[in-house]
Amino acid sequence: MPSPLPRLDTWIVAIFAVALILRLLWALEVECSPRAVWRWDMTLYDYQAHALAEGDGYIDYSGNPTAHWPPGYPAALAAVYHFTDDSLLGARLLNVVAGSLTVVLVYLLGARVFGRAAGLAGAALLAVFPNQVFYTSLVMTEPLFTALFVMILTLTAYAALGAKPPRLWHMVSIGALIGLASLVRGEALLLAPLVALALLLRWRSWRKVAEYSVVLVVGTVLIVAPWTARNVVRMKALIPISTSATEALWVGHHEGADGKIADFGVVGTAYAGLPNPELEVKTSNEALRQALTFMRSRPLDELQLVPKKFAALYKGDGSALRWMQLDTPTIRPSLADGLWALSNTFYRVVLVLALLGLPAWFSLRDSSKALLVTVVVAWTALFSIVFFGDERFHFSVIPIFCLWAGAALTAGGQFVLREWRRRADKAAV
């Protein structure tokens, strides 16, 4: 398959410009402040980034050490705040850069897996994808994490699944990117075994894949280990990434669970008088205990929760607007309703196109195509079985859906063109 790089100065530049302009205009026009009102995750990320920028460390509101959220996004924000004097516009511009970069990465990934035309179509869909644009105004992990997520898939498709066996430094690089992404959102660790599976499908050698996998893990551990060591020292507990993992597990597996987000505060009531880190560690351990007990004792309830979680994960695509309108609306309700309808309609059209193009993108014999399929399947299982469903959690696989839709549009266009030429040739005879 020819390299897409010689054509980067044509259509992809225009698509990148559209993505950049849309996100920049939205960032400049819509400010969803996590400081003016309490906005849950956004306010916490902003506070911890500010504390890091001030040199106070990764702390909670009482000044005690915490590991509740992964540190990657607050650390990236802290760097932005350091150079922009704590500017929330700087945080939104970080999202502009991450979102626009993701569009280019989707083109490169699509060009490698499906061909240049499908890559361009997928990138174009992502460039104007409403909810992907709307997230630009939120102080949230999604744009940065998705850029790293797609970067891992792109590097894997080119370096690890290409014509020649990958070099060890390629695998170290992929592992390091997985480590960085996991420090933004811990579920990125799921990518390591999926990359190893794609390597096995491509190279058909257990010995070779075992060697690559070891190097991949080493690259990941080199990035994650310092943070884990910090947690052992400061939190007095072995916490690889964050305690929010056990919180998410409890939300998906407890008495009264309905597959959606739930109030986690009830778990730590018995330890309410304790300070961090003791409070956080004990609450995390109790959440894990309760979740595992529910899973063992309520197998039928567990099965019934799976379709509920799946529905909560994929039913719509208005999560950014929901965060913007939380408690104190960021934009006027009538406009929000129109944007919500636009976002959900666009999302569903892309899903339908992706499903129609199944013959074009589904192939377990092609390791690159298989990688994308297994990533979406595993990602869906993670939130439909292990954790809980929320529209926000499908944000990072939207680029893959756009590529599948792009492959469908390309295949359909080629069919129409062939049919038109056939009829034209027949008429000319």
N, C-alpha and C positions, 0 to 999 in steps of 0.2 A: 504494500500500500504506500503510495507516495507521501512524502512528508508534507504537512500543512504549512510548514514554516515559510516557504517562498511566497505564499499568498496572504501573509499576515498584514500586508500593507493595503489590502483592498477592503473586502466586505467586513472582516472582523474588526477593523479599525472603526468603521461606521457603527457597527453594533456596539462596540465598547463605548463609543462616544454617546450613543443613545442611553446606555445603561448608566454611564457616569452623570449625564445631564439630568436624567429623571431622579436619580438618587440625591444629587446635589440640590436640585430645586426643592425636593421634599424635605431634606435636612434643613435647608435655610428657611422654609416656610412653616414647618410644623415642629414645635418644640414640646416634647413631653417630659417635663422636668421631674426628676425623682427627688428634688429638694423642696419644692413648693408644697407638695403633699406626699404622704406616705404611699409608695408604689411597690411595696414588697421587695421582690428580687432586685428590681432596679435601684431602689434606695440603698439596699445592702451593698450591692456592687459598687455604687458610687461612694459610699462611706469608706469601704475597705480600700478602694483605689486611692482616695484622699489620704487615708492613714499611711498607706505604703509610700505615697509621694512625699509625705511629711517625715518619713523615716521612723514611723511608730511601729512598723511591723504589721503582721496579719492578725488583727485583733477584732474583738466584738465591741459593742457599744459601751461596755464597762471597762474596756482597756485590757481585757484578758485574752490570751491566745485562743484562737479558734481554728477549726478545720472543717467548718460546716459546708462551705462551698469550695470547689477547686480554685486554686489561686491564679490560674492563667489569665483569665479575662480581667480581674482587678489589677493584675500586674501590668498588662498591656495598657489599661486605662491610666494607671499611675504614671507610666512613661509619657502618655499624652498630656495628662494634667501637669506634669512637671514642666513641659515646654510650652504649655498654653495657659498657664496661670489658672489652673482648675476650671477650664472652660468646658461647659457642656456641649458647645458647638464642636470643640475638638473631639469629644466622644462620638458625636454624630458623623463627623468627617472620617473617623476611623471606620465606621460602618460603610460610608460611601466608598472608600478605597477597597475594603474587604468584599463588598457586594459586586463592585465593578470587576475586580480581579477574578472573582468566581466565574463571571460570564466568560472571560477569556479562557480560563481553565476548562470550562465545559466545552468550549469549541475545540480545544486541543484534545481533550479526552474523546469527544465524539468523532473527531477526524481520525483518531487512531483506531477506534473500535468499529465505527459504522461508515466512515468516509467523510470527506470534507463537507459535502452538501448537508448531510445530517448534522454534522457538528455545527455548521452555521445556523441551521434551522433551530437546533436545540438552544444555542446561545442566544438567538433572537427571542425565543419564547421566554427564556429566563431574564433577559434584559428588561422586558416589560411586564414581568409577572407581578401583579399588584401587591400581594402580601410580602414578596421579597423586597419591593421598594418601600413599603410601609414600615418595615422593621428598621429602616435607616434612622428613624427618630427615637428609637428605644435604646436605653442603656442596658442591653441584653447580650447574651453570649452568641446568639444565633448567627449573625453575619460573619464574625471572626471564625467561629467554629466551622461553619460551612465552607469557608475558603480553605481552611486546613484540611477538612474532610475530602473535598474534591481534589486538592493538591496531592493527597496521598493516593487516591485512585488514579490520577493522571500519571504520577511518577511510576506507580506500579505497572500501569498499562504499557508505558514506554520502556522503562528500564528493566523490569522483572519479567515481562511477558512478551518481549520482542523476539526478533529473529535469532539473537544470540543469548546464551545464558547470562544472567546478570552478574556483575562483579560484586564482590563482598561489600564494597563501599556503597553500592546502590542500596543493598539491603540495610546497611547501617543507617543510611539517610532516611529510608522509609520508616524504619523503626524509630528514629529520632522524631520524625514528624508525627508518628502515632503517639509518642510520649508527650510532645507539645500539645497535641489536640486533646489528649486525655487530661491534661492539666487545665484545659478550658471546660471540657465536659467529659466526665469519666467514662462514659459509654464508648468513647473512641477506642478503648482497649479491645473492643469486640473486633476491630479491623485486623488485628494481628493474626488470629487463626484463619480469617477469611482470605487474607493475602497468602498464607501458607497453603490453603486449599487450592487457590488459583495457580500457585506454583506447581503443585502436584499435578493438576490437570494439564498444565503446559509442558512440563518436563518429564513426567512419568518416571521419576526416579526417587524412591524413598530416601536413599542416602543423600542425594544432592539436595533435596528439599529439607531434610533434617539439618543439613549444614546451613542452608540459607535461613531456616527458622531460628536456629540458635543465634545467628548474627542479628536477625531482625529483633529478637527479644533483647539482646544485649544493647542495641541502639535505643530501644524503648526504656529499658531499666536505667541507662545512663542519664536519661532526662528526668525520670520520675523519682529515682532513688534519693536525691538530695531533699526533695519535699517530704518523702516518707520518713527519712531520718529526722527531719525537723519535727515531724509529728510525734515520733517516738520520744524525742527530748522534751518538747514543749507541752504536748498533750498527754504524755505518760501512757501512750497506747499505740498499738500498731495500726495505723490508719493509712493505707496505701495512697488514697487520693482525697476522700472527703467523707464526712459522716452523713452527708445528704443521700448517699446510696442506700443506707439502711432506712432512712426516712421514706424514700421512694418505694422501697420494698414493702414497708408497712402499709403505705397508702394503697398499694395494690392487693394486699392480703391481710385483711382484718375484719372483725365483726362489723357488718354494716357497709362493707366496701361495695361500690357500684361501678367500679372501673374507671372513675374519674378522680380528680384531685379531691382531697379530704383534709380536714383539720388535724394536723399532726400534734398540736399542742397538748392533747389529752394524754399522750404517751409519757411526757416528762413531769406530770403533776406531782408524782411522789418525790421528785428530786428538786422541787421548785426553790428550795432555800439554798441550794448549793451554787457556788460560783463556777464559772468555766476555769479550767477545762473539765473538771470532774462532772459537772452537770451534763455537758455535751456527750461525754464518753458513756456515762451511765444511761442516758436517754437513748443513745445509739444502740447500745447493747440490749436494752429492753425492747426497742423496736424490732431488732433482729429476732429476739426470742419470740415475741408475739407473732411476728409474720411466719416464722417457721412452724410454730404450733398450729396456726390457722391452716397452713398448707398441708400439714400432716393429718389434721383431724377433720378437714372439710373438703374432701376431694371433689364432691359433686358441685359444691359452691364454686370451687376453683374452675371447673369446666364451664360453668354458666357465666363466669366473669370474662372469659376470653372474648366472646363476640361483643360484649359491652365495651371492653377496652379497645378492641379493633374499631368499633364504631366511633368511639370518642377520639381515636387517633386520626381517622381519615374522613370524618363526616363533612367537614368544611375547611375553609382556609381563611378565617377572619381573626386569627389569634392576635395579630398586631393591633388591630382596631379594638379588640377587647381590652388589651392592656392600656391603650391610649384613653379609653373611656372609663377606666376603673375609678370608681368613687367620684372623682372630679373630671368631667369630660375635657379632652384636649381639643377636639373639634366639635362643631355644632352637630347635634344629633341627627338632623335631617341629612346633612352631608355624609355623616358616618354610615347611615342606613344605605345610601346610594353606593358608597365605596364598598360596603360589606357585600352587597349584591353583585357588584362588579368582580370583587375578589373571588367569591364562591363560584360564579359563572365561569370565569377564566380557568380556575382550578379544575372544575369538572370537565370542561372541554379538553384540557390537556390530558386528564386521566382517560377520557374516552379515546382520544387519539392514540395514547400509549397502548391501550388494550387492543385497539384495532391493528396496531402494528406489531403484535406479538410475533408473527412469523419472521419479522425483520430483525428482532432483537433477542429472541429467546433461542439460545444455543449453548448447550453444556459442552459441546465439542470445541467451541471457541472459548479459550480461557478468559479473554478480556470481557466477552459478553457474559460468560458465566460469573465472573467477579461481580458485575453490576447486579445480576439477578440474585446472587447469594447475599450481597450486601442488603438489598431491599428486603429480602425474606427474613434475614437475621435481625435486621432493624425492627421490622414489624413484630417479630416474635418477642423481641426484647421488651417492647412496650405493651404488647397484647397478652403476654404470659408472665414475664418476670416482674415488671414494674406496673405502671398504670397508663391509661391513654389520655392524650391531650393533643389538640391540633398543633400546638407549638412544637411537638416532638417530631412531626414529619417534615419540618422546615428543611432539614439537611439532606433529605432524599429527593426533594423537588427537582434539583438539577438532573438527577437520573431520569425522573419522569419526563422532563423536558427533552432529554436526549432520545428517549424511546418515542416520544411524540414526534420529534424531528426525524427519526428514522422512518416512522409511518408516513409522514408528509413527503419525504423524499421518495420512498417506494411508491406511494400513490402518484406522485408527480411523474416519475419515470414510466409508470404503467400508462398513464394518460398520454404521455408524449409518444410512447411506442405505438399505442392504438391510433393516435392521430396520424402518425407517419404511415402506418400500415394501410389506413383507409385512403390516405393521399396517394400512396403508390398504387393501390388498387384502382382508384379513380383515373389515374394517369394512363393505365394500360388500355 
